[in-house]
Amino acid sequence: MGPPIALRLAAALTLAGLVTGTRLGFGAAQGQPVPPAVPVSVTGAPATLNTLRLAIAMAARVAFGSQASTAVLTLTDTQPPLVPLDASASETVTANVAVAEAGLPPASRPFRVALTNEIIPWNDAETLLVSNSPETIPFGKVLYTGALTTSQTVRLLFHHQNGSKTQHMFVSITLSNPNSDPATVWVQGAVGGPSQEEVTPGHTAARLFLNDYLRHAGFLVRLPANATVALFVEDLAPLAITSGIAQVGLVDGASLNLQVAARKTSESDPPMMSYAPDFDTVHQRGAFVRPQIGRTVTYAVGGPPVAMVLAADADLLHEGQTGRLLQGNYGVVYRFDVTLDNPTEAPATAALALHADGGQARGTFVIDDQIVESPLVQPNAPRVIYTVPLQPQTRRSLRILTIPESGSNFPVRVTLGAP
């Protein structure tokens, strides 16, 4: 079977000129030159901490090669500490990455990374890929496979639970370049969990994703020919849940494959049951086009409240091959352009309230570029999540971005009216 993956990683990074000296960092071996930093291009206004961490982890996986696809890789720290990186700015850091193979303790390996925030065109997703069926996985299998062509951008939503009560399970999201020439890929990613709480992983992923989405934050990765690299590998304890959202664009290259797979600690890779028949007819999987919905809303002080419904029946996307509806519209970005009017002679306040109509739910909202998180809301107990002061005889506009969160129960309503 060969040496453990952590040892192979150290050897690979050393051969690549990425690791020298002792575990204290680079340059510890006196008289030896410090190796050049690995160049990593990011995007965003600014590039967020979540983006920088994921970009560094992906750089380590690319440097190591395809064997890293089964390892859990975690960025433990950097020197200097990471801060959001403004457009056109650069920063060189020494990163420590912990690499853990199943059944073995993690090993930390340092390498230098030169981060540069590039300004490139941004494209929203044309298609939403959903991997939620089977939601609870009793044995390892390939859960979803999708493909991109040149200049295409897709969004992936995944939400799965380890169905084993005794074994850990590894859920991996991989990007594969099946061609004989390298490919350049733009990636934005957010993952929540692992957790045994139903709502928390999806809420965490939505919060990170919306913050990155708002700022067009992501990173570029150069995939070698015929190479597969993991974007995420999540180690799920028994009955734990993971949830994530990624947006992937093929900048150059003929095609790109994207896959979601799971395997237990005791199973081979790929799992032997990869092509077992599907057995979850409740949850969803497939490709859904145009995963952005826009609405215009107007509210006047003294008038009735207005309602913004997320995942109403008329909004539900259709799966491209089967025509099945995307119940809950999970992974679809909603944008509400709101006009607020106070025609009265007195100051007033408008309140946004979240109503959980289908069961307990949480929400994340970008309101005028500010991230607003709701508490856990129960049916028939709406909660105010945001208030807007309005001066007499004034009108103002408000932009709201949000996304239905995996693990919560959608549809939900957001009402705008008097407190």
Secondary structure by P-SEA (a helix, b strand, c coil): ccccaaaaaaaaaaaacccccccccccccccccccccbbbbbbcccccaaaaaaaaaaaaaaaaccccccccccccccccccccccccbbbbbbbbbbbbcccccbbbbbbbbbbbbbbbbbbcccbbbbcccccccccccccccccccccbbbbbbbbbbcccccbbbbbbbbbbbcccbbbbbbbbbcccccccccccaaaaaaaaaaaaaaacccbbbbbcccbbbbcbbbbbccbbbbbbbbbbbbccccbbbbbccccccccccccccccccccccccccccccccbbbbbbbbbccccbbbbbccccccccccccccccccccccbbbbbbbbbbccccccbbbbbbbbbcccccccccccccbbbbbccccccbbbbcbbbbbcccccbbbbbbbbbbccccccbbbbbccc
